[in-house]
Amino acid sequence: MENAPNTPLHFDSEKLKSRMGNNQAIYLQFITLLQTTLNGQVSNMIEELKACIDAENFAELRSVAHKIKGISLSSSFEILAHLSSTLEKETDNNKEILQQLLQEITDEVELLKKLVV
């Protein structure tokens, strides 16, 4: 089943391949880098987000969410980019909303770890 136009993807591999000039060797190298990034840097950032919410450090929370958004946009992780952007823009500082967004981001990262192969 194809996605409808403008429906965000978890991982838009075709968009990423296109940005790599459809060079399969470069694409595969980037996939390896993405796997490492998801399992290391992004997983660590999720822990940072949890700590920021617990400490009510909302400025740092936005900074970390912005970093995740940047990684997501450059990696064609469309849904993760949207979720992290939403977290970055959340201004009410409502812990319940922030924790819900964090859970959605965590779930999305776990899904991406399985998709990026």
SULWOKA-V190703 format. One line per field, one symbol per residue. ss: DSSP state (h for helix, s for strand, l for the rest). psi: psi as a letter, one per 40 degrees, with the letter a starting at -180 (. if undefined). Layout:
# SULWOKA-V190703
ss: ???
psi: ???
This chain:
# SULWOKA-V190703
ss: llllllllllllhhhhhhhllllhhhhhhhhhhhhhhhhhhhhhhhhhhhhhhhhllhhhhhhhhhhhhhhhhhhllhhhhhhhhhhhhlllllhhhhhhhhhhhhhhhhhhhhhll
psi: hiiiiehiidhgdddddddeffhddddddddddddddddcddddddddddddddefgddddddddddddddddeefgdddddddddddeheefhdddddddddddddddddddddg.
